[in-house]
Structures are given as C-alpha cells and as structure tokens.
Amino acid sequence: MIFITGGAYQGKGSYAREHFPQGYRVVNGYHALVRRQLEEGRDPLREAGRLLEEGGAERLIVISDEVGCGVVPVDAFERRYREAAGRVSCYLAERAEQVIRVVCGIGVRIK
C-alpha cells in the first residue's frame, strides 16, 4: 500500500495519477471517510484495518489530507475527528510500503 498525505489542495491526486498511472486502486479523500465513519458511530481504526485486509493492498493507494495542523477546534466532535484522522494516518503510514508527502505538487518520499 502507498500512503500519500499533505495539505488540502496540494496536488496529491495529480501526483498519484502521474507517478502510479495504471493498475492501482486509489482511495482519495480518506480523511473525509474517517469523518463519515465517526458520524455513523463506527471505529475508523477498525475500518482502516478492514480496508487493508480486503485484498489487493499491495496495489492500493490511500490519499488523505493532513488535518492536525492549525488551531485546535472548539467543537468536541471536530476535536475527536481531528484525533481520529491523525491516528488513522499513523496506522496506515506504519503499514505502508511507501509514504509520500506532497506539498505544492512535489512529492517527497518519507518512507
């Protein structure tokens, strides 16, 4: 699995299409999926584990925004979401074959 992360609108999807053009299943916007899972009362870490267990993880690209930078939200749900998104990103990065951070369209392999 390849995990691509970076700030919003930094070119993560374009980077993935350019550098991994064919044969990969791409899950873009994984941070938004974490939000929906929390809203539905599901455990995002468990769901991430299921994603990797589905098979074909070696040909999987997961793209997620970094959401932990900046001001800590006042709203309790937003704080829970921010923490969950960060923990899921750590979980996926730990299990990834490659981790790439994209800033201004430039990808830097950090793992």
Number of C-alpha atoms within 10 A of each C-alpha: 21 24 24 29 27 20 17 14 12 18 17 27 20 11 17 22 12 10 9 15 9 9 8 17 15 17 15 17 16 18 24 13 17 25 20 14 16 16 12 9 9 13 13 21 18 10 15 17 14 11 16 16 10 8 10 12 17 13 14 19 21 25 23 27 23 17 18 15 8 6 6 10 12 8 8 9 13 13 14 14 23 20 14 21 26 19 14 21 25 12 14 22 21 13 14 21 13 15 22 22 22 23 16 11 15 13 20 12 12 10 13
